Amino acid sequence: MKTGILSQAQNAKKANENATVEENIKLAFQGAQIGKYTGTSTEEQFKADVLAELESFYGSGNVVVGDRDNEGKYEVIVLGKKYEIDANGNVSKKSGISIAEQNIMLNKGQSQSLHVNYSEGLSGDIEWSSSNTNKVKVENGEITVIEDGASPVTITAVLKNTEHTATTEVKIVQEITEISSDDVTVSKGDTTQIIVKTKPSEGIVQDIEYEFTSEDEGIATVDKNSGIVTGVSSGNVKINIKGIIEGRDEVLNAECNVNVPSVITSVTELREGDEVLYIDQNENEIPCKVLYDSTGEYGIQIISKNTVGDSIELGNGTGSEESSLDSTNFSVAQQSYNTAIAKLNNIARIYLNNDLATSARCAGSNPSEIPITTEYDNGTYVNDKWYSKYDKYNNKFKVSDGSVIASNNEDYVQMQKISCSSGNYWLASRGVNEKSGNKGQVTFSVRWIKGGVAGGAGIVGLEDTDSSYILKLREWSRSYSCGVRPVFILKDSIFYIEENGVRTLVK
């Protein structure tokens, strides 16, 4: 039923005082009856609609609507006086007594006086009784709450030597002694509501306000007043709850543990620069960054944020990596580079986890040419692969090489782009330089990086002279205390789990 029918009727009279209580009761029942006719109102809803209409005029707590009796009549108490309305809508005063105070709510220790209204022609002494004297006592119309309780207590007034009785209910407002909350789970980006429970939990309790705070807003935030939690990243966080009761110095405290579950996501969603945790075959944790992602031509490759192998020597003048200066033996030059780069790649492969990655290589060893045979392996060059950028039949470099081919510096440039180039490590690379008059040189080199800055390099390869091309070896790098930055080529079928802001690669 839409409220306001009674108010509209009273406004039509232009003076509320001209409307009798009987008329107001009749109007309220007529308005509430609409819902029953349309099938949208139950008996309880019907009574609630009548009560709401009458209370809107006479005030909350001043109206009681009783149950329908066997004859279809309702008893209505307004301002402590009894009325009766029959099934035809006829309203009349009801003979008897009534208690003026209805819907009473008191705290433990509080008292209130009750007053009895008599219908015309009645008078006499009243006898008082309580339905639960352990909770509420009554003496000469004075009620006192002596103990907390969830159930209402009925106070009865009886006119002596008659059958006239009246009742009212006392609802005890219980003192809250404790607050608590169940733990909640919320997904990243979603929200949920923290429900605070009180002790006691049944019946009527004191009014209480809550304040909510999160111990880690990086995992979950919470609205200070409403207790609505928003998941931010996977992990567990404690929400502290304060319960504040007006007029009470003591603050009640509770906790709610919030779990933001980890989300399993395909590694194809990773992007350049994202941080991930790689677990090698020996279960060592290696923090990495995404060097190349799935949107590029190299597949998903990650690079260790730190170097491994603190002091790896190359070209110390006595080993196979060292070639004779000014040699014209092409195969010696080729093998010199291949031996050095194989040493670095083999160190990187120590950390390979075959469940997560297809292969491992050292930084700088040409990301576009993944190993496919034992003859051509992670940056080493044999047979015709040596000539991949050199036209041996026309005795000149291919124009498409430009000044420097991509594989020469691509890893290092990318490492700088994602802020992952610091440290001391070896960087394998190949350079093709084109010079005037179709003269140029192919160089294979292993550069050293100190503090993230590229240093010198030992170079082997093909150099030009004034009139023709000859083979010439240039000086190899001497001993430096450099490590290796492993690069792992990930399988695109694996996933990562994000917990506490850390993305861990999983099978």
Beta strands, then each sheet from edge to edge (+ up, - down):
strand 1: 63-68
strand 2: 74-78
strand 3: 81-85
strand 4: 91-93
strand 5: 97-99
strand 6: 104-107
strand 7: 111-113
strand 8: 116-118
strand 9: 126-130
strand 10: 136-139
strand 11: 142-145
strand 12: 153-159
strand 13: 165-174
strand 14: 178-181
strand 15: 184-185
strand 16: 191-193
strand 17: 196-199
strand 18: 204-205
strand 19: 209-214
strand 20: 220-222
strand 21: 228-231
strand 22: 235-244
strand 23: 252-260
strand 24: 263-266
strand 25: 275-279
strand 26: 285-292
strand 27: 301-304
strand 28: 308-312
strand 29: 357-362
strand 30: 390-391
strand 31: 396-397
strand 32: 425-434
strand 33: 440-450
strand 34: 453-464
strand 35: 469-473
strand 36: 482-484
strand 37: 486-490
strand 38: 495-499
strand 39: 502-506
sheet 1: 1+ 2- 3+ 4-
sheet 2: 5+ 8-
sheet 3: 6+ 13+ 12- 9+
sheet 4: 6+ 13+ 18+
sheet 5: 7+ 11- 10+
sheet 6: 14+ 17-
sheet 7: 15+ 23+ 22- 19+
sheet 8: 16+ 21- 20+
sheet 9: 24+ 38- 39+
sheet 10: 25+ 26- 27+ 37- 29+
sheet 11: 28+ 36-
sheet 12: 30+ 31-
sheet 13: 32+ 33- 34+ 35-
end
